[in-house]
Amino acid sequence: MPDVPPRSAYPDTRAWLRALPALPARSAVDSGPVPAQPSTLFLRWLEEAVATGEPEPQATVLSTATAAGEVDARALILKDVDERGWWFSGTTDSPKGRQLAANPAAALTFYWPGLGRQVRVRGRVEAGTAEVSARDYLERSVTARAVAAASRQSEPLADEAEYDRAVAATVARIEADPGYVAAGWQAWCLVPDSVEFWLADPGRRHRRWRYRRAGATEWSTETLWP
Ligand SMILES: Cc1cc2nc3c(=O)[nH]c(=O)nc-3n(C[C@H](O)[C@H](O)[C@H](O)COP(=O)(O)O)c2cc1C
């Protein structure tokens, strides 16, 4: 990013934000034909994001809503992409877990700024089997497993020492029983109805095209106004 004077050099935050560079020059070119399956194009773009050094390109934003329509969103890590959909994981008793149980409609948003690319995946979330969730859990580090098992995620934490004690006790439990799987750990699959690919153009002639589900494995595609 080119040097931008500090915020204090501007009359207000609005002026500073306007001075920050957006969508630096890039070529609005995709490197191949439009495949029949959106997952094929997604994985091609993700491979290109990895190859060009995007930081943590497998990170995404999951948007959910309560049954009453209150919207929520948070970053998380993509765990897999297969013929069923896009996989991620977390705990069922977290806010996201409760929201998905009450309202399975969700979206994932990927943004790779170095490539000027965004992908939006929208659809319904299905819970993976206990076996798939257990495999996902056991692939995590011991500390990550302990945090997932011990945490009352997103609840107020009155005392940091309580967290340390809970995690230490769970690490000891996992070391004694390496096959231990936390009851609330869940792998979820976002089964898409639509997947949109967005490609920045420095001249604002952004390219957008959307896949819409037309059958179990069939998709229609359309170009969208930028
Ligand atoms: C880059 C990044 C990756 C994350 N990965 C996960 C993840 O894979 N699963 C998860 O439950 N939370 C993950 N988190 C934490 C979530 O953003 C969030 O704080 C947590 O899941 C609680 O969300 P909730 O209160 O909406 O349930 C990640 C956060 C960041 C910034």
The ligand as an SDF file (V2000), in Angstrom:
LIG
                    3D

 31 33  0  0  0  0  0  0  0  0999 V2000
   -9.3320  -15.3980   10.7150 C   0  0  0  0  0  0  0  0  0  0  0  0
  -10.2960  -15.9610   11.7500 C   0  0  0  0  0  0  0  0  0  0  0  0
  -10.6010  -17.3150   11.7070 C   0  0  0  0  0  0  0  0  0  0  0  0
  -11.5360  -17.8540   12.6230 C   0  0  0  0  0  0  0  0  0  0  0  0
  -11.8780  -19.1680   12.5080 N   0  0  0  0  0  0  0  0  0  0  0  0
  -12.8870  -19.6470   13.2480 C   0  0  0  0  0  0  0  0  0  0  0  0
  -13.4100  -20.9600   13.0030 C   0  0  0  0  0  0  0  0  0  0  0  0
  -12.9610  -21.7000   12.1080 O   0  0  0  0  0  0  0  0  0  0  0  0
  -14.4520  -21.3890   13.7860 N   0  0  0  0  0  0  0  0  0  0  0  0
  -14.9780  -20.5990   14.7700 C   0  0  0  0  0  0  0  0  0  0  0  0
  -15.9190  -21.0520   15.4470 O   0  0  0  0  0  0  0  0  0  0  0  0
  -14.5320  -19.3550   15.0110 N   0  0  0  0  0  0  0  0  0  0  0  0
  -13.5060  -18.8550   14.2740 C   0  0  0  0  0  0  0  0  0  0  0  0
  -13.0540  -17.5710   14.4840 N   0  0  0  0  0  0  0  0  0  0  0  0
  -13.6600  -16.7710   15.5600 C   0  0  0  0  0  0  0  0  0  0  0  0
  -15.0090  -16.1820   15.0720 C   0  0  0  0  0  0  0  0  0  0  0  0
  -14.7690  -15.0430   14.2500 O   0  0  0  0  0  0  0  0  0  0  0  0
  -15.9270  -15.7590   16.2410 C   0  0  0  0  0  0  0  0  0  0  0  0
  -15.2510  -14.8690   17.0990 O   0  0  0  0  0  0  0  0  0  0  0  0
  -16.3930  -16.9430   17.0730 C   0  0  0  0  0  0  0  0  0  0  0  0
  -16.6410  -18.0920   16.2670 O   0  0  0  0  0  0  0  0  0  0  0  0
  -17.6860  -16.5820   17.8280 C   0  0  0  0  0  0  0  0  0  0  0  0
  -18.6830  -16.2490   16.9000 O   0  0  0  0  0  0  0  0  0  0  0  0
  -20.2530  -16.2490   17.2690 P   0  0  0  0  0  0  0  0  0  0  0  0
  -20.3590  -15.5290   18.5800 O   0  0  0  0  0  0  0  0  0  0  0  0
  -20.8900  -15.5180   16.1500 O   0  0  0  0  0  0  0  0  0  0  0  0
  -20.6930  -17.6870   17.3500 O   0  0  0  0  0  0  0  0  0  0  0  0
  -12.1070  -17.0210   13.6140 C   0  0  0  0  0  0  0  0  0  0  0  0
  -11.7630  -15.6570   13.6510 C   0  0  0  0  0  0  0  0  0  0  0  0
  -10.8750  -15.1340   12.7320 C   0  0  0  0  0  0  0  0  0  0  0  0
  -10.5590  -13.6500   12.7830 C   0  0  0  0  0  0  0  0  0  0  0  0
  1  2  1  0
  2  3  1  0
  2 30  2  0
  3  4  2  0
  4  5  1  0
  4 28  1  0
  5  6  2  0
  6  7  1  0
  6 13  1  0
  7  8  2  0
  7  9  1  0
  9 10  1  0
 10 11  2  0
 10 12  1  0
 12 13  2  0
 13 14  1  0
 14 15  1  0
 14 28  1  0
 15 16  1  0
 16 17  1  0
 16 18  1  0
 18 19  1  0
 18 20  1  0
 20 21  1  0
 20 22  1  0
 22 23  1  0
 23 24  1  0
 24 25  2  0
 24 26  1  0
 24 27  1  0
 28 29  2  0
 29 30  1  0
 30 31  1  0
M  END
$$$$
